[in-house]
Amino acid sequence: MNNKENFITVGPSAGLRGEVAMPGDKSISHRAVILGSIAEGITEVDNLLEATDNMRTLEAFARMGVNIEAKEKGKLRIDGCGLHGLTGPPDVIDCGNSGTTARLLLGLLSPQTFSSELTGDASLRKRPMKRVVEPLVRMGASITGSDGGEYLPISITGARLKGIKYKTPVASAQVKSALLLAGLYAEGETVVIESQASRDHTERLLKVFSVDITVEGTRTAVRKTESLKGCKITVPGDFSSAAFFIVGAALTPGSELLIKDVGVNPTRTGLINILKKMGASVETLNPREVSGEPVADILVKSSNPKGTAISGAELLPAIDEFPAICVLAAKAEGVTTIEGAAELRVKETDRIAAMAAALKALGINVTEKPDGIVIEGSRAPGYLMGGKVESHGDHRIAMAMTIAGLASEKGVTVEGMDCVDISFPGFFDLLKTTVVDKNAIDLSGVTSSG
């Protein structure tokens, strides 16, 4: 995936200005397809993210007999087959690079009446699955795979499940969602208790699909369900995609950027809290609710952020924004320390190691910790000089280092940009519409993603 022939060169920018809208939220897009497929009746989805990861989920359900019709761009019509209407896929389901597809399907496929098998690309086959497999087996699931189900490929033999009460060792929306999906079929009640609240998109969407689900603090419970009701879903703009524009505008002088219709679910917007803590100029405007999710417009102006200490509790609602936060810290005045981020060692790549290496290549003093990173930033000339870095096949690192180029002294070349399609096709062209000096972004080396 890390194709060095696919690169971008980004020079210092005179700012990001204007008004822009983000593509649909990646996490909600996955869940809208999943729940719409097992609902009764028609579900219409607007502003679906048509990224590679989401297409893996859509293809999986099409292979299990669900009639999914793509209308115009970003619009789907799903003819749901009901909770018990899925059919066995004709062969192995390839989840590609999508951990969400793999882990949520583990939960949904465990109580079906057919057998199935999941696999993925080389990166996904290295990511841990036992955190989902172990509680599902406790519910009665029949799952086998490499190293006891720790890694894909994994085989699932449909089985009758019983609800359990499960305390997650690590707060994880994917683990919670997999168990809730299995709980829709399991006898009795399925309860998931977290030490800290993870993303709650699944819970919110289940309510929109008329499921009786109980949420009390970090305790979520669902009982065996008769049916989900098809509905209309509008997917809000993806906050994690907006993060790169937010950080880019905060760091580049002369910026004033309005990002419209962004999902501001409090389990996702930790970056805003971190930015405010560092003294950046960011505010949310026009708050409202769309399809069970809080939505707002985000106004960002250039500022002079200061280094700070970021704990694991602060990072959890900003976990996907870690690469962008590292770039922010590299240009902030003083030292930024991030702790409690060990989970990032098992993302698409080891994001802690990859970001440490990238920032060092650009002239930043960085100390890597087992569960975090220490970044010595400064807004004085001579910091974030520029240079050449690799994406390591990680879409969020690729986009974060693109933003680093805008805030650099001499420009940054990022190799391996094809991975951006995983979450944000069209990223480069959209970014270029906001940059005052269009020549700051050289797209001649990019052969994908807009």
Protein Blocks (a to p, Z undefined) as FASTA:
>chain_A
ZZfklccdddddebdedjddddddfklmmmmmmmmmmmgcjdddehiacbfklmmmmmmm
mmnopacddfdehiacdddebjklcccdfbdcdekjalklmmmmmmmmmmmcbdcddddd
fklmmpcfklmmmmmmmnopacddeehhlaccdddddddddddddddfbdcfklmmmmmm
mmmmpgcjdddddfbdcdfklmmmmmmnopacddehjaccddddfbdcdddddddddfkl
mmmmmmmmmmmghiacddehiafbfklmmmmmmmmmnopacddehiadeehiacdddddd
ddddddddddfklmmmmmmmmmmmmmmmmmmgcjdddehilmmmmmmbdfklmmmmmmmm
nopacdddfkbccddddfbehianbpcddeklpaklmmmmmmmmmmmmnopadehillmm
mmmghklmmmmmmpmblmlpccklpcgeZZ
